[in-house]
């Protein structure tokens, strides 16, 4: 039986994002292994894991809480990439930027949809 989160395009994008973040962060300087690299990877892993955990919750309110955490982690990834680029540690990567943006848009759409459903009269 396929779990609900595995059917979500946003979860699939988030898993792809983890892979791309790992590949990109591998080029960070060795002295950043426990700094920027570790923080970037933890934030990336947080996105699909929170989407999965949220989708397994029984209530919409609980699900939305985990989706909000995932969205916060996406913004964290974006910020860490800006910092790494400004410090000259990594080059710009259009694929990474586009995937981050698409994942954010899909996650925001899912949150909006569930929020409307949660606030409808029963």
Secondary structure, 3 states (H helix, E strand, C coil): CCCHHHHCHHHHHHHHHHHHHHHHHCCCCHHHCCCHHHHHHHHHHHHHHHHHHHHCCCCHHHHHHHHHHHHHHHHHHHHHHHHHHHCCCCCCCHHHHHHHHHHHHHHHHHHHHHHHHHCCCC
